[in-house]
């Protein structure tokens, strides 16, 4: 039994009847059996969990204004122009197709141009508009349409997309989708997955339900043939194997699918300033700060964020070759030490560690004999998902680590 209207077991029928009674104080005529069954399926027909999910959802919708957001909220221009994705058609069973060239997103630029709350509201607006379209298509086509097929194109996806504030926003969006729009996803195809996809996926996976995880399919280099098994060619842009194009011949159908891109600085409002979870340290004049990071498994990623008050700082990544504190010239250079303007724009980045060991995040103030520096930093080690298999395919997103640091003078903190 699928747990859908017309295909319920006796136990599922009983659970549907019971949940109607349990949350009768919340329901209006528009909350039909299809609506309730989405939440029941999401909680495997557990009545207590379903009730909690529904009550949390109704409270959240009131808090976010979801019921009126289509009439009361205007999506910011930068979101409309530079947040990638769009609906391009319907799959062979009628589900809407959301095509998302996520590798082109400039999340740092978006977050410098608008509040995180506006990103969340924009996504709520999008989902509510989808549900309005579901209802319209269901009436027009005389068949139930209440799900979406997503195609994530990860071409151009690279290490910059693991920027922690951006990842945190994506986690919040995924959680919102799971908690408040359950069973909306029919299937998800990931195409052009780069080598770092297992790491990126592993960041989101803890926030996905088991059912959602089963719906994610990483497709190899022949993905166009795979997509056409589920989607008619006239419902896909030419670039992804279909026949759609814009009137001017554009094969990406940018009139329907936003291709993202770098956000112009004219949209920037203010720099990121949230330092929640950061460690504060002072680096004396002519000194450096070395922070050891233990990496236990191969191919982990170390991710960092930091900012300084007032002045720049040098930064490099090294791997220890012996015990105790070592000077920069005595360690294996993983990423060259360079001076960065972290007092102007918070610095962030990541590096893949091919081998286990002790890695050193080195903040260098040895060049400054007159000023000490106040530093705020956040370091994390990300492990790849060992269970996920990504088919081999060509990718332009190859990480290149520099090993050019010739600094052999390490001050003492």
Buried (B, 14 or more C-beta within 10 A) or exposed (E): EEBBEEEBEEEBEEBBEBBEEBBEEEBEEEBEBBBBBBBBBBBEBEBEBBBEBBBEBBEBBEEBEBEEBEEEBEBBEBBEBBBBBBBBBBBEEBBBBBBBBBBBBBBBBBBBBBEBEBBBBBBBBBBBBBBEBBEEBBEEEEEBBBBBBBBBBBBBBBBBBBBBBBBBBBBBBBEBBBBBBBBBBBBBBBBBBBBBBBBBBBBBBEBBBEBBBEBBEBBEEEBBEBBBEBBEBEBBBBBBBBEBBBEEEBBBBEBBBBBBBEBEEEBBEEEBEEBEEBEEBEBBBBBBBBBEBEBEEEBBBBBBBBBBEEBBBBBBBBBBEEEEBBBBEEBBBBBBBEBBEBBEEBBBBBBBBEEBBBBBBBBBBBBBEEEBBBBBBBBBBBBBBEEBEBEEBEBEBEEEEBEEBEBEEBBEB
